[in-house]
Amino acid sequence: MALKLTMDKVLEVEKHGLSINKSAYILGVSMPKLWRFIKKNNINWSGKNPCFRKNEVNPDSTLQQIKKSGICKATIYYRINVMGLTLEQAIARGSLK
């Protein structure tokens, strides 16, 4: 039987400052399920960030944001390092093609 996550249970475990992996184990759910619950409910997790296994990616990472934008990685890094833009500004400029 799959356990249902509730806000009360998640916030109670979050107070201990554990990683998301350990918190998921304590709650009896998988790490991705707890991660989605945290994102969906806009919970500011005070513990450690999740550990991603081989071939899993952090959707909030810089590389994943660049891939999602569809702009060449070198172009984004050029805009950040030479033009002094933030990642968000470099992506917002869009492709020059």
One Martini backbone bead per residue (centre of mass of N, CA, C, O) as a GRO file, in nm:
protein
   97
    1MET     BB    1   0.094   0.038   0.025
    2ALA     BB    2   0.065   0.362  -0.039
    3LEU     BB    3   0.176   0.650   0.083
    4LYS     BB    4   0.050   0.951   0.204
    5LEU     BB    5   0.120   1.271   0.164
    6THR     BB    6   0.164   1.528   0.404
    7MET     BB    7   0.228   1.830   0.525
    8ASP     BB    8   0.280   1.750   0.821
    9LYS     BB    9   0.487   1.525   0.773
   10VAL     BB   10   0.695   1.685   0.607
   11LEU     BB   11   0.745   1.919   0.813
   12GLU     BB   12   0.843   1.739   1.044
   13VAL     BB   13   1.096   1.629   0.891
   14GLU     BB   14   1.223   1.904   0.800
   15LYS     BB   15   1.313   2.009   1.089
   16HIS     BB   16   1.578   1.808   1.098
   17GLY     BB   17   1.769   1.854   0.832
   18LEU     BB   18   1.745   1.651   0.618
   19SER     BB   19   1.757   1.481   0.361
   20ILE     BB   20   1.555   1.375   0.114
   21ASN     BB   21   1.632   1.079   0.123
   22LYS     BB   22   1.591   1.032   0.431
   23SER     BB   23   1.302   1.141   0.444
   24ALA     BB   24   1.178   0.934   0.252
   25TYR     BB   25   1.245   0.689   0.423
   26ILE     BB   26   1.082   0.775   0.674
   27LEU     BB   27   0.805   0.808   0.500
   28GLY     BB   28   0.793   0.569   0.273
   29VAL     BB   29   0.922   0.698   0.011
   30SER     BB   30   1.027   0.826  -0.264
   31MET     BB   31   1.229   1.071  -0.368
   32PRO     BB   32   1.068   1.179  -0.616
   33LYS     BB   33   0.800   1.213  -0.463
   34LEU     BB   34   0.902   1.418  -0.256
   35TRP     BB   35   1.012   1.628  -0.458
   36ARG     BB   36   0.739   1.687  -0.595
   37PHE     BB   37   0.592   1.779  -0.339
   38ILE     BB   38   0.776   2.018  -0.277
   39LYS     BB   39   0.737   2.170  -0.546
   40LYS     BB   40   0.422   2.184  -0.552
   41ASN     BB   41   0.425   2.328  -0.239
   42ASN     BB   42   0.659   2.529  -0.193
   43ILE     BB   43   0.901   2.410  -0.028
   44ASN     BB   44   1.152   2.507   0.197
   45TRP     BB   45   1.436   2.330   0.212
   46SER     BB   46   1.670   2.295   0.486
   47GLY     BB   47   1.812   2.076   0.384
   48LYS     BB   48   1.935   1.873   0.180
   49ASN     BB   49   1.986   1.783  -0.123
   50PRO     BB   50   1.947   1.573  -0.359
   51CYS     BB   51   2.050   1.261  -0.484
   52PHE     BB   52   2.174   1.183  -0.795
   53ARG     BB   53   2.183   0.949  -1.014
   54LYS     BB   54   2.261   0.787  -1.265
   55ASN     BB   55   2.087   0.952  -1.527
   56GLU     BB   56   2.013   1.177  -1.341
   57VAL     BB   57   1.849   1.498  -1.303
   58ASN     BB   58   1.860   1.839  -1.237
   59PRO     BB   59   1.620   2.069  -1.333
   60ASP     BB   60   1.784   2.329  -1.184
   61SER     BB   61   2.016   2.325  -1.351
   62THR     BB   62   2.207   2.488  -1.570
   63LEU     BB   63   2.219   2.276  -1.796
   64GLN     BB   64   1.909   2.225  -1.816
   65GLN     BB   65   1.831   2.517  -1.888
   66ILE     BB   66   1.993   2.529  -2.149
   67LYS     BB   67   1.862   2.288  -2.295
   68LYS     BB   68   1.568   2.405  -2.279
   69SER     BB   69   1.631   2.666  -2.458
   70GLY     BB   70   1.817   2.579  -2.728
   71ILE     BB   71   2.092   2.694  -2.666
   72CYS     BB   72   2.405   2.726  -2.687
   73LYS     BB   73   2.632   2.682  -2.443
   74ALA     BB   74   2.855   2.883  -2.541
   75THR     BB   75   2.669   3.129  -2.561
   76ILE     BB   76   2.591   3.148  -2.265
   77TYR     BB   77   2.880   3.165  -2.146
   78TYR     BB   78   2.956   3.421  -2.296
   79ARG     BB   79   2.737   3.605  -2.175
   80ILE     BB   80   2.831   3.568  -1.883
   81ASN     BB   81   3.151   3.627  -1.901
   82VAL     BB   82   3.160   3.880  -2.108
   83MET     BB   83   2.875   4.041  -2.062
   84GLY     BB   84   2.755   3.996  -1.757
   85LEU     BB   85   2.531   3.793  -1.735
   86THR     BB   86   2.282   3.618  -1.646
   87LEU     BB   87   2.125   3.335  -1.704
   88GLU     BB   88   1.845   3.459  -1.757
   89GLN     BB   89   1.944   3.679  -1.956
   90ALA     BB   90   2.082   3.491  -2.164
   91ILE     BB   91   1.820   3.337  -2.234
   92ALA     BB   92   1.630   3.584  -2.302
   93ARG     BB   93   1.779   3.674  -2.568
   94GLY     BB   94   1.825   3.439  -2.731
   95SER     BB   95   1.843   3.369  -3.051
   96LEU     BB   96   2.033   3.501  -3.340
   97LYS     BB   97   1.898   3.337  -3.593
   0.00000   0.00000   0.00000
